Amino acid sequence: MSLERPVAGSVPTSAGSYQFKDEHGRVIYVGKASNLRSRVSNYFQDISQLHPRTAAMVTAAHSLEWIEVRNEVEALILEYSLIKQHRPRFNVRLRDDKSYPFLAVTLDEQWPRAVVMRGERKKGTKYFGPYPHAWAIRDTLDLLLRTFPVRTCSQSKFNTHNKLGKPCLLFHIEKCCGPCVGEVTDAAYAEYVKQLCAFLDGDTDSVVDQLRSEMLEASQNMEYEKAGRIRDRLSGVERALEKQQMVGERDEDLDVIGLVDDELEAAVQVFYVRKGRVVGRKGFILDKVEELSPGGLIDRVLEEMYGDEPPLGIPSQVLVPVTPDDAATYTEWLTHLRGASVQIRVPQRGDKRELHETVTINAREEFARHRMRRASDHNSRSQALTEIQQVLNLPAAPLRIECYDMAHLHGTDYVGSMVVLEDGLPNKREYRRFAVKEVIGNDDYAAMREVLTRRLQAFVDAREAGPITDGTKPSKFSYPPQLLLVDGGKGQLGVAVQVLAELGLTDEIPVASLAKKFEEVFVPGRQEPIIIPRGSEALFMLQRIRDEAHRFANTFHGEKRAKRMVSSALDGISGLGEVRAKRLLKELNGITAVKKASRDDFALLTWLPSAVADAVYLHLHPDI
């Protein structure tokens, strides 16, 4: 390691930010600490004891610098500023930086206009949103223009119609009040803009009340044409309100953060609630480059959201899935930015808990779509298979990959799973489940040996039997993998290597194991793990197949365990055979309902003899 430990006592004990730099002087990681000396010393322990991501950063570092500040809040602000300036490779970063659209009102112009804007925000412009799609803004704006007929045209078009002395089509269809030709006074136009901004800010009640008051006044003064126009404006507002979901009290402002993550990435969804209504939504994907706890990840999300001035301001409450690691500092920081008290809390019950669950569901769905987009792309799959071939030194791109995982509960109901990728896509018809039969107790190595032996022995037997000539289907294990993966470290890899050697397949089937951290892949004949580059398509594909094998094994284990529990509960009942037991479970919707059933409930089952019904009831209620 080229990085030298600072001289003892040279690192201050005050709060501040520290920066690791590479040999070219580029900042590769920025951190903050309430005590710089204590925090920095953690990086200079035995590198084998560090998290793989931290170890990779320390290995790449050449020098360490720090900046002292007065308190933790200033350290947080400085850290965010440095991350934004340098974009260090080992800090969590926003990967899909697509620009979300906002509805903007250009208040710095003589005749403010409402437009859809993306990208960098400008001074003198008020922003509303963000919205997931530009069409969502246009739909909302289309409804509101009949109520608040402000202009939406460009400055050049405004100037053209001003010179012509003729308004555009929007004036004639009553979606603009015609400021370009003097059809509206400055005061009236300013009132339209004020009401539009108030409505978009969530202050809908005052806007509705004002319109109703004006409509009633016009009607009482027998100005029926004016009252009709105000009625139409009010109708437009009410239709727009139908599109805004009411999720809280009318005086509540809050941001709701939902998060779903795995070892490499996190999907974040944010709902912006103002005056009890959802007025905007945003989502982004974070690349988890640095080692972070769940609370530490929330720290980074809060920095991402509030480091620059947010368009909708900072609300009084921020709802999060878990408490930030440094909750007090972030609460103080947000309170400072807002100029009033801010609460960061995890909702535990009630409407806010339900709202947070809804936002989390949105994050989960977006994460699934993100994975699907990446997995379904042909170029990405081809690149992933090529990268796997290169980093594992395979003779060919692995067009068929099999991955194995085990599942059990304290050594009971041992099962194994085999999932298959063909051309980088899951082939679920080739998936196989194994009920482990010969292993007693908790022994993952023995269970893995049994599963691999059964699968590969079937392949050997099918090959020795020769080609099929009688039209029968080939054996389900007649095709060998071009890469055999096992979940685990060197121990599981050793088991797979032994099985291949015993069956004479060592030279035919390449094998590797995936450690619990996906950055590490072990192969035979090599002591050190292979570190696959983060963000690579190869690492993404290996992670997906490992997740799928784990899911498939756990699903089978759950089914087997549930079946055993059900069968054991109804075993030994006189007159209750397998057919009757299955029908009983089906008609009463499961073993739990059977246990709760009364004698009268059993009597309603006319197909079940009364003697058998009594036997079932007494078996399940031995104390009676």
Buried (B, 14 or more C-beta within 10 A) or exposed (E): EEBEEBEEEEBEEBBBBBBBBBEEEBBBBBBBBBBBBEBBBEBBEEEEEBEBBBBBBBEBBBBBEBBBBEEBBBBBBBBBEBBEEBEBBBBBBBBEEEEBBBBBBBEEEEBBBBBBBEEEBEEEBBBBBBBBEBEBBBBBBEBBBBBBBBBBBEEEEBEBBBEEEEBBEBBEEBBBBBBBBEBBEEEEBEBBBEBBBBBBBBBBEEBBEBBEEBBEEBBEEEEEEBBEBBBEBBBBBBBBBEEBBEBBEEEBBBBBBBBBBBBBBBBBBBBBBBBBBBBBBBBBBBBBBBBBEBBBBBBBBBBBBBBEEBBBBBBBBBBBBEBBBBBEBBBBBBBEBBEEEBEBBBBEEEEBEEBBBBBBEBBBBBBEEBBEEBBEBEEBBBBBBEBBBEBBEBEEBBEBBBBBBBBBEEEEBBBBBBBBBBBBEBEEEBBBBBEBEEBEEEBBBBBBBBBBBBBBBBBBEBEEEEEEEEEEEEBEBBBBBBBBBBBBBBEBBBBBBBBBEBBEBBEEBBBBBBBEEBBBBBBBEEEEBBBBEBEBBBBBBBBBBBBBBBBBBBBBBBEBBEEEEBEEBBEEBEEBEEEBBEEBBEEBEEBEEBEEBEBEBBEEBEEBEEEBBBBBBEBBEEEE
